[in-house]
Amino acid sequence: MTRARTTSRTTSAKAGSVFGSRAAAAAFGAAYASPLVQGHLRTLARLESADAAEVREWQLSRMARFHRQWGRPVPYYQAHPEYLQGPLDDLPVLGKETVRGLAGSFTNPRVPARRVTTGGTGGRPLDLRISYASFFTEWAHIAHVWGRAGVRPTDPKITFRGGSLGEGFAGRPILFQPTYNHFLVSPFHLSDRTFEDLLDRLDEFRPMAVWGYPSAVTPFARWVARTGPHRALNRIRAVLLASEGAFDWQLTLFRDVFAAPVVRWYGQSEKVVFAGECPRRTGAYHVAPTYGLTEIVDGRIVGTGMTNAAMPLVRYDTEDAGTLLPPGPHDARCVCGSSFPVLTDVRGRWDQSLVYGTDDEPISTAALNFHDSSFAVFDRFQFRQERRGEVELRVAAARRPETSDLTRARRLLQERVGDRLRVSVTVVPPDTLLSIRGKGVTVDQHYRPARTQERPGMP
Ligand SMILES: [Zn+2]
């Protein structure tokens, strides 16, 4: 099984707040065309074909400058200046719990930022500050990866993902968002009827990519396999997989059905490591040196970010496991030509975690994102499912949550899932949310759908 995840569900939030108009679409187009994004793209292209020693030198100098400029005002580094001076090898790794426990100590107060709460990975939400400029750097890195398959962020797309790109679906399963130039399909309304409507609405739109959660793209791919080929889909150049792991059978299905390569990338809300999958080697992710410095410490992916000036994290433990290798198996360069090191065997938070809707349709918990301050009052959470179409969100907090907190959380979740799932919220003692190994789990799945992850009527 191989897996991939994206950071775009958080990076898109700012654009989402202004989307829906032609002005917003133009603004996103302008952002993509901006000197900041285009400069990053040129640097990435230049470094990727440079030799590894040159890349390393560029990176260290860039990082020193980033820390001089943005790290010094950060309270934690004023108390621990060694984190900004390097070498890092002897310094303790900073864990999520350290950053959580010292809220505010990792923030540069001079950098304008928006607040983001990370998804419930590990069961404990973390409050982050993300600089506005990160929106551009994030898109530059995503565009670099998509560009390997000939797709630009402004190209026409069909997208299967949750409401984190802006406003909710408001009862409509298909939404055209000019900002992203895509038809957005709710992951909670994946029926034949929705797919037929989508094809009708595509008309001359001619999407160049399918973008979304693997679990949400799967029913569409199966429908296309059963009913296609469709002329409206014959320009698709890539399937862009976001936010969660994909099984090997899903990769094969997507490549076959859409006759296009699958593009995946790895990142996290904390913005310390970004890596795009090699177009020639499945499961090998080339680490972008422009995004951060990546290490493996005790088998875990540890990163020092250099794109988020609002919260520069040094030697931060992503809680994902992985292996870091030289660019190519026998050489300083990969078969694809890249000189960027390779992350492989990536495992962790992004394991596919599914719950099942009223028709036994699989729903990714990545679609039930927690990037909302209403969830920041909880220390841990986990989904538990025992019956079809019903899911219980179990939450825990040091301070017992108010009834109004629970009501608001339930309402937000219910709005996201529409009529596909009935949501309840329950407070439980924190230690009941730990697995045997002491690590929080995201989905405690007790229900088995009769047709094992197939939708009714699927081949
Ligand atoms: Zn490669």
Residues whose N, C-alpha, C, O or C-beta is under 5 A from the ligand:
A	BS01	ZN	C278 C334 V335 C336 S338
